[in-house]
Amino acid sequence: MNGTFISNELNWIASVMALRLQLYFGQNTELKSVKELAPQPLAQGQGSYCDYLVSNDLGFEDRAFLILSFVPYLKPQLLDCFNVKNSDTGQRFAEFGCVDNVAGGSLQPTLATVLFVLAGDDAEERLRLAKYFMEHRLFSSPLFVKKVEGYAFSTCQLYPAEEMVDALLLERPFAPRFSTDFPAHRITTIRSWSELVLDEYTMQRVEEIKLWVEYGDRMRKDWKLDQKVKPGFRALFYGPSGSGKTFTASLLGKATGKDVYRVDLSMVVSKYVGETEKNLSKVFELAEGKNWILFFDEADALFGKRTGLKDAHDRYANQEVAYLLQRVEDFHGLVVLSTNLKSNIDDAFARRFQSVIRFPMPDATQRERLWRETFSPDCVFEPGLDLNALAKQFEMAGGSILNVVQYASLMAMSRGENTIRLADVKEGIRREYLKEGKVME
């Protein structure tokens, strides 16, 4: 049904473009205006594309803009009518507005193309439409337009974002692809809260974040605090590696029904002036309004302490940190920053967090629980392997314990048995200690 509706829209815009060219070149036609070519009627239930038109109350001009933006995806040959040369100049007609689509070898419509299709050479009508689209809540946004820096507004390309292609054409939930434009991976977990081993105080602080996700918007609206309380929430998780910070972020997403995206800071942070800001902007622009949780692991690489003012580069670095702080504060969703050492995070950031949660190294009791719950219930322990004794003797975080369990389990399977041996466990512990520069006693 969605495909049928979109096909009809493509046929309609093709007829509109054909009529515009007839009118522009003074060819015989009984019609005097492209608006005499009415598009198909709208009704809910004809697919995602039609539902979008109805829910956003889009009219003739809006529908022309929208379907033109999708023409390069669906039927690029429709734009071939604009790929003709002016006999006087030997160049393509500038008023048609199309530019070359380098990737596909076809034409890409621009805002100037829309203005020509709808208004021809009527200067007054073109100005009205230009102002209308430039101020349009949908079509002036990166959802549909790719702006070209340093050029006139009319050269802005009609370029639907991936999320609009997914939602309107493919009728599927949007899941951004990892790329330089969105350097983040979605993280999930099939595990449950019962498997998260934290002390009672830390768990209470995590529960407070869940409360904000559930009641934050209601509190702002129902209790009229929207002018005093910002819509976003910022949390800082700090503690040793493997203490459960990433696991907790994944569980928060699972519990609240929100996607969690871990930002790859290696693709965000740049030594070049202005590039880090630009890279981070891409993340926040795509995430805005999506109800996502943004998780910055090892965040001190991005939000670390500001430098002293020794030279121009230091001054710019401090401006960059201030910019990053503002973007985090302006984000309407949940942002979680994670670091091993709280002291590495700039104080200006730390003061802006609604929640600062320490993830301590688990104590002996918690470590024993981690050992017992991580090993498979299908394995057995050889005589002399005392998990309680291991927990007391070796201070390790949950992530390290998981690595040891994996190593010992693989060794058992390689022998064709399900018996976990103490020697394998201790070898796994030794390897984890070596990673941290520690010597196993």
ZAMARGU-4260 file (C-alpha; in steps of 0.2 Angstrom, whole numbers, plus 5000, padded with zeros to 4 digits):
<rodrens>
0) 5000/5000/5000 | 5014/5012/5004 | 5023/5008/4988 | 5007/5011/4978 | 5004/5028/4986
5) 5022/5033/4983 | 5021/5028/4965 | 5006/5039/4963 | 5015/5054/4970 | 5030/5051/4958
10) 5018/5051/4944 | 5010/5067/4950 | 5027/5076/4952 | 5032/5070/4935 | 5016/5078/4927
15) 5019/5094/4937 | 5037/5095/4931 | 5031/5091/4913 | 5018/5105/4914 | 5031/5117/4921
20) 5042/5115/4907 | 5028/5117/4894 | 5023/5133/4903 | 5041/5139/4904 | 5045/5136/4885
25) 5028/5143/4879 | 5022/5126/4873 | 5003/5124/4870 | 4993/5118/4885 | 4976/5121/4891
30) 4982/5122/4909 | 4988/5139/4916 | 4996/5133/4932 | 5004/5118/4940 | 4992/5119/4954
35) 4978/5114/4943 | 4986/5096/4944 | 4979/5091/4960 | 4988/5077/4969 | 4980/5061/4975
40) 4968/5062/4990 | 4975/5059/5008 | 4968/5047/5020 | 4976/5038/5035 | 4980/5020/5033
45) 4988/5021/5016 | 5006/5018/5022 | 5019/5028/5032 | 5022/5040/5018 | 5004/5046/5017
50) 5002/5045/5036 | 5017/5057/5037 | 5008/5069/5025 | 4992/5069/5035 | 5000/5070/5053
55) 5011/5085/5047 | 4996/5093/5037 | 5007/5095/5022 | 4999/5103/5007 | 5003/5105/4988
60) 5019/5114/4989 | 5025/5103/5004 | 5021/5087/4995 | 5031/5093/4979 | 5046/5097/4990
65) 5045/5080/4999 | 5043/5069/4984 | 5056/5078/4974 | 5068/5075/4988 | 5065/5056/4986
70) 5066/5056/4967 | 5085/5052/4966 | 5081/5037/4977 | 5066/5030/4968 | 5065/5036/4950
75) 5081/5047/4946 | 5076/5047/4927 | 5062/5059/4931 | 5075/5072/4933 | 5082/5069/4915
80) 5070/5082/4909 | 5081/5095/4917 | 5098/5088/4910 | 5096/5098/4894 | 5108/5112/4888
85) 5103/5130/4884 | 5107/5133/4866 | 5113/5151/4870 | 5125/5146/4883 | 5130/5128/4880
90) 5127/5125/4898 | 5113/5116/4908 | 5099/5128/4911 | 5104/5137/4928 | 5086/5140/4932
95) 5082/5122/4934 | 5093/5121/4949 | 5099/5103/4948 | 5117/5098/4952 | 5127/5083/4948
100) 5125/5068/4960 | 5143/5062/4960 | 5139/5046/4969 | 5125/5040/4957 | 5129/5049/4941
105) 5112/5057/4940 | 5105/5074/4945 | 5101/5080/4963 | 5087/5092/4965 | 5090/5108/4975
110) 5079/5121/4983 | 5081/5131/4967 | 5073/5115/4958 | 5058/5116/4969 | 5056/5135/4966
115) 5057/5132/4947 | 5044/5118/4947 | 5032/5127/4958 | 5034/5145/4952 | 5044/5145/4936
120) 5051/5162/4933 | 5038/5172/4943 | 5051/5181/4954 | 5038/5187/4967 | 5031/5169/4969
125) 5049/5162/4970 | 5053/5174/4984 | 5038/5169/4994 | 5041/5151/4992 | 5060/5153/4996
130) 5055/5162/5013 | 5042/5148/5016 | 5054/5134/5014 | 5068/5142/5023 | 5057/5144/5038
135) 5048/5128/5037 | 5049/5117/5053 | 5053/5101/5042 | 5061/5107/5026 | 5073/5119/5033
140) 5081/5105/5044 | 5095/5093/5041 | 5081/5080/5039 | 5078/5085/5021 | 5091/5098/5016
145) 5110/5097/5014 | 5117/5115/5015 | 5132/5120/5005 | 5143/5132/5015 | 5148/5148/5006
150) 5134/5146/4993 | 5117/5154/4991 | 5102/5146/5000 | 5095/5140/4983 | 5109/5128/4981
155) 5104/5118/4996 | 5102/5100/4990 | 5086/5090/4994 | 5094/5076/5003 | 5083/5066/5015
160) 5092/5059/5030 | 5093/5040/5032 | 5080/5041/5046 | 5067/5048/5034 | 5071/5035/5021
165) 5069/5021/5033 | 5053/5029/5041 | 5044/5034/5025 | 5050/5023/5011 | 5056/5007/5020
170) 5043/5008/5034 | 5055/5002/5047 | 5062/5008/5064 | 5077/5020/5061 | 5094/5013/5066
175) 5109/5024/5061 | 5123/5016/5052 | 5140/5018/5060 | 5150/5031/5050 | 5160/5046/5051
180) 5144/5056/5051 | 5138/5046/5066 | 5153/5038/5075 | 5142/5028/5088 | 5137/5010/5090
185) 5121/5004/5098 | 5124/4993/5113 | 5112/4981/5120 | 5111/4967/5133 | 5101/4951/5136
190) 5106/4951/5154 | 5095/4958/5169 | 5097/4969/5183 | 5099/4954/5195 | 5116/4951/5187
195) 5122/4969/5191 | 5132/4967/5206 | 5134/4984/5215 | 5133/4991/5233 | 5116/4997/5239
200) 5121/5015/5238 | 5127/5015/5220 | 5111/5005/5215 | 5100/5018/5223 | 5109/5032/5213
205) 5106/5022/5197 | 5088/5020/5201 | 5086/5039/5202 | 5091/5040/5184 | 5078/5027/5180
210) 5065/5038/5189 | 5071/5054/5179 | 5068/5044/5163 | 5051/5039/5168 | 5045/5055/5177
215) 5056/5069/5171 | 5045/5075/5157 | 5029/5074/5168 | 5037/5083/5182 | 5042/5098/5170
220) 5025/5099/5162 | 5012/5094/5175 | 5021/5103/5189 | 5026/5118/5178 | 5044/5117/5181
225) 5049/5117/5162 | 5055/5135/5164 | 5067/5130/5178 | 5072/5113/5175 | 5081/5108/5158
230) 5074/5093/5149 | 5090/5084/5148 | 5099/5074/5161 | 5118/5071/5163 | 5126/5058/5173
235) 5144/5054/5177 | 5149/5036/5180 | 5167/5034/5187 | 5176/5019/5194 | 5189/5006/5188
240) 5187/4996/5172 | 5175/4982/5173 | 5166/4989/5187 | 5149/4989/5178 | 5148/5006/5170
245) 5144/5001/5152 | 5133/4986/5158 | 5123/4999/5169 | 5121/5010/5154 | 5115/4995/5143
250) 5102/4990/5157 | 5096/5008/5158 | 5092/5007/5140 | 5083/4990/5142 | 5073/4995/5157
255) 5067/5012/5149 | 5065/5005/5131 | 5078/5017/5124 | 5092/5014/5112 | 5109/5016/5120
260) 5123/5023/5108 | 5141/5022/5113 | 5151/5036/5105 | 5167/5031/5097 | 5178/5045/5104
265) 5193/5039/5093 | 5182/5046/5078 | 5176/5061/5087 | 5192/5069/5095 | 5203/5077/5082
270) 5219/5087/5083 | 5213/5099/5070 | 5205/5115/5075 | 5186/5114/5075 | 5185/5096/5069
275) 5181/5089/5086 | 5166/5102/5088 | 5160/5097/5070 | 5161/5078/5074 | 5152/5080/5090
280) 5138/5091/5082 | 5134/5077/5070 | 5131/5065/5084 | 5120/5077/5094 | 5110/5083/5078
285) 5106/5065/5074 | 5102/5060/5092 | 5091/5075/5095 | 5072/5071/5098 | 5076/5052/5096
290) 5074/5047/5115 | 5091/5039/5114 | 5104/5038/5128 | 5121/5044/5123 | 5135/5035/5132
295) 5153/5042/5131 | 5165/5029/5137 | 5182/5035/5143 | 5175/5052/5142 | 5191/5061/5149
300) 5198/5060/5131 | 5184/5072/5126 | 5179/5081/5142 | 5195/5081/5151 | 5203/5095/5161
305) 5206/5112/5152 | 5223/5118/5149 | 5232/5134/5155 | 5233/5148/5143 | 5250/5146/5136
310) 5247/5149/5118 | 5233/5151/5105 | 5230/5132/5104 | 5227/5131/5122 | 5214/5146/5121
315) 5205/5137/5107 | 5206/5120/5117 | 5197/5129/5131 | 5184/5137/5119 | 5181/5119/5112
320) 5178/5112/5130 | 5166/5126/5133 | 5157/5122/5117 | 5156/5103/5121 | 5149/5108/5138
325) 5135/5118/5130 | 5130/5104/5118 | 5129/5092/5132 | 5118/5104/5142 | 5107/5107/5128
330) 5103/5089/5123 | 5086/5084/5129 | 5089/5066/5132 | 5100/5056/5144 | 5119/5058/5142
335) 5130/5046/5152 | 5149/5050/5153 | 5161/5036/5160 | 5178/5038/5166 | 5190/5027/5176
340) 5196/5043/5187 | 5184/5057/5191 | 5199/5068/5194 | 5202/5067/5175 | 5185/5076/5171
345) 5185/5095/5170 | 5177/5103/5185 | 5166/5114/5174 | 5158/5098/5168 | 5157/5089/5184
350) 5147/5103/5192 | 5134/5102/5178 | 5130/5083/5181 | 5114/5080/5190 | 5121/5063/5195
355) 5139/5058/5199 | 5140/5040/5203 | 5155/5030/5209 | 5157/5012/5204 | 5168/5005/5217
360) 5179/4989/5216 | 5167/4975/5222 | 5171/4969/5240 | 5175/4951/5244 | 5156/4946/5246
365) 5152/4954/5229 | 5167/4946/5221 | 5161/4929/5227 | 5144/4932/5220 | 5151/4937/5203
370) 5162/4921/5203 | 5147/4910/5206 | 5135/4919/5195 | 5147/4920/5180 | 5152/4902/5179
375) 5140/4891/5169 | 5128/4880/5180 | 5134/4866/5168 | 5152/4866/5175 | 5159/4858/5191
380) 5174/4863/5201 | 5188/4852/5205 | 5192/4848/5223 | 5202/4863/5231 | 5194/4876/5220
385) 5186/4887/5233 | 5177/4903/5226 | 5176/4911/5243 | 5194/4910/5245 | 5197/4917/5228
390) 5186/4931/5231 | 5195/4936/5247 | 5213/4934/5240 | 5211/4942/5223 | 5204/4960/5221
395) 5196/4961/5204 | 5182/4970/5195 | 5167/4961/5187 | 5174/4963/5169 | 5191/4954/5174
400) 5182/4940/5183 | 5172/4937/5167 | 5188/4936/5157 | 5195/4923/5169 | 5179/4913/5168
405) 5180/4913/5149 | 5198/4907/5149 | 5195/4893/5162 | 5180/4887/5153 | 5188/4887/5136
410) 5202/4877/5144 | 5190/4864/5151 | 5181/4862/5135 | 5197/4860/5125 | 5200/4845/5136
415) 5183/4838/5133 | 5177/4840/5150 | 5166/4852/5161 | 5178/4853/5176 | 5185/4870/5180
420) 5203/4868/5187 | 5211/4879/5200 | 5227/4881/5189 | 5217/4888/5174 | 5208/4900/5185
425) 5224/4906/5193 | 5232/4907/5176 | 5217/4918/5170 | 5219/4929/5185 | 5238/4931/5182
430) 5234/4937/5164 | 5222/4950/5171 | 5234/4956/5184 | 5247/4958/5170 | 5236/4969/5160
435) 5235/4981/5175 | 5254/4980/5178 | 5251/4970/5194 | 5260/4955/5200 | 5250/4940/5206
440) 5256/4934/5224
</rodrens>
